[in-house]
Amino acid sequence: MTGTNIHKVALDSISAHIAVLDRGGYILETNRAWQEFGRENGLGERSDCVGLNYLDVCLKSSKRRDDEPAAVARAIRKVMAGEIEEFFMNYPCHSPGQERWFALRIVRFREPGTNKVVLTHENITPLIRVQQTLAAKEQQVREQAEKLEESNIALKVLLQHREEDRQQLEANVLMNVRELILPYIEKLLESGVKGRERTMLEIVQERLREIISPFLNRFSSLHEFLTPQEIQVANMVREGRTSKEIADVLMISVSGVDFHRKQIRRKLQLSGSGKNLRSYLLSLQ
C-alpha cells in the first residue's frame, strides 16, 4: 500500500468529519465520515464538498458579526496566519427530526511552507445528552434541597412557638398556684385549723408545691416572680458572696440583704425547709 493510500485509509477510518482547507479556504479533501454526513443531509454527488469554499459558506450562514459561523471564519484565518495554534468550540447542528451537537477543532496542516488547515467535526450528542441529564438531576436536587430547607425553617419556627407556648403555660400555672391558691391555703393553716382538715390542707399544699417544682428547676423562670433587686441578690448568693459583700455592692444595709434572702426563700418555697439557698440556686443551673 502506498503512502497516499495509507493516508486516505487513515482519514476514512476516523469517525470525526474531517476536511483539509487550502490558504484560500477551499476544501481540498474530506474523509468518508464527512461524505456520508453530506449524503445523509441532501448533498448528493457534492457530498465530498471538494472545491467548496468553507469560508464563503461560513460568511453566508452568518447573520451577525458575533455569531458562530462568523467566529469560525475568523478562527480559520487566525490559524492560517499562525496567530493561534488551534481553535475549539461546541455548536448545535439540529435537523428537523433530530437534535445534534458537534465539537469543531481547527489546527494547522503540519506541512512546511503551507497555510492549510484541518477541520474536524466530532459528534458529541451523547455527551451533551448526559450533561443535560446531569444538569436536570442537579436542578432537581437543588429544588428538593430548597424545599427541605424551607420545611426545616418552618419546623424550627413551629418548635420555637411551641417552646414559647410551653414556657407561657408554665408561667401561668406557676403564677396561678403561687398567687391565687397557695396564699389562701397558708391563711387557712394560720387560722388555727386543726385535726383532719389541717392534715388535708397540708397534703394539698405539698402536692401543689410538687406540681410547680419542675417549673422552678430552670433558673430563668425566677425572673417571672422575683423583683429586679431580688434577682441581683440571688445571683450573688449563687456566686457565694456573703450578705456584707452583697450589701456593699448594692449599697444597701445587711439587714436589707437578709430581708431579700427571706423573700427569695419564701418565693422558692424554701421557708422552714432547712435547705441551703445557694445550693438550691446552683441546682437550677
Residue pairs with C-beta under 8 A, 6 or more apart in sequence:
1 9
11 18
11 29
11 31
11 32
12 31
12 32
12 33
14 31
14 33
14 120
15 33
15 122
15 123
16 33
16 120
16 121
16 122
16 123
17 30
17 31
17 33
17 34
17 37
17 102
17 120
17 121
17 122
18 30
18 31
18 33
18 34
18 118
18 119
18 120
18 121
19 27
19 29
19 30
19 31
19 34
19 49
19 54
19 118
19 119
20 27
20 28
20 29
20 30
20 109
20 116
20 117
20 118
20 119
21 27
21 28
21 54
21 76
21 116
21 117
21 118
21 119
22 28
22 115
22 116
23 80
23 114
23 115
23 116
24 53
24 55
25 53
25 54
25 55
25 56
25 76
26 51
26 52
26 53
26 54
27 49
27 50
27 51
27 52
27 53
27 54
28 50
28 116
29 50
30 38
30 48
30 49
30 50
34 47
34 48
34 49
34 121
35 47
35 48
36 47
37 47
37 121
38 46
38 47
38 48
38 49
39 47
41 95
43 49
46 52
54 76
54 119
55 73
55 76
55 77
57 69
58 69
58 70
58 72
58 73
58 76
59 69
59 70
59 73
61 69
62 69
62 70
62 73
64 70
68 89
68 91
71 89
72 87
72 89
72 104
72 106
75 84
75 87
75 89
75 106
76 87
76 106
76 117
76 119
78 84
78 87
79 85
79 86
79 87
79 106
79 107
79 108
79 117
80 108
80 115
80 116
80 117
81 115
82 108
85 107
85 108
86 105
86 106
86 107
86 108
87 104
87 105
87 106
88 103
88 104
88 105
88 106
89 103
89 104
90 101
90 102
90 103
90 104
90 124
90 128
91 101
91 102
91 104
92 99
92 100
92 101
93 100
93 101
93 102
94 100
99 125
100 123
100 125
101 123
101 124
101 125
101 127
101 128
102 121
102 122
102 123
102 124
103 121
103 122
103 124
104 119
104 120
104 121
105 119
105 120
105 122
106 117
106 118
106 119
107 117
107 118
108 115
108 116
108 117
108 118
109 116
109 117
109 118
167 221
170 215
170 221
171 215
171 221
171 224
173 211
173 212
173 215
174 212
174 215
174 216
174 221
174 224
174 225
175 224
175 225
177 208
177 211
177 212
178 212
178 225
178 267
181 208
182 205
182 208
182 209
185 201
185 204
185 205
185 208
186 205
188 201
189 198
189 201
189 202
189 205
193 201
209 269
212 269
213 269
215 221
216 222
216 268
216 269
216 284
217 283
217 284
218 284
219 281
219 284
219 285
222 231
222 234
222 268
222 284
223 231
225 267
226 234
226 264
226 267
229 250
229 260
230 260
230 263
230 264
230 267
232 250
233 246
233 250
233 257
233 260
233 261
233 264
234 264
234 281
236 245
236 246
236 249
237 246
237 261
237 264
237 277
237 278
237 281
238 278
238 281
238 282
240 278
241 249
243 254
243 257
243 258
243 261
244 254
246 257
247 253
247 254
247 256
247 257
250 256
250 257
261 277
262 271
264 277
265 271
265 277
268 277
268 280
270 277
270 280
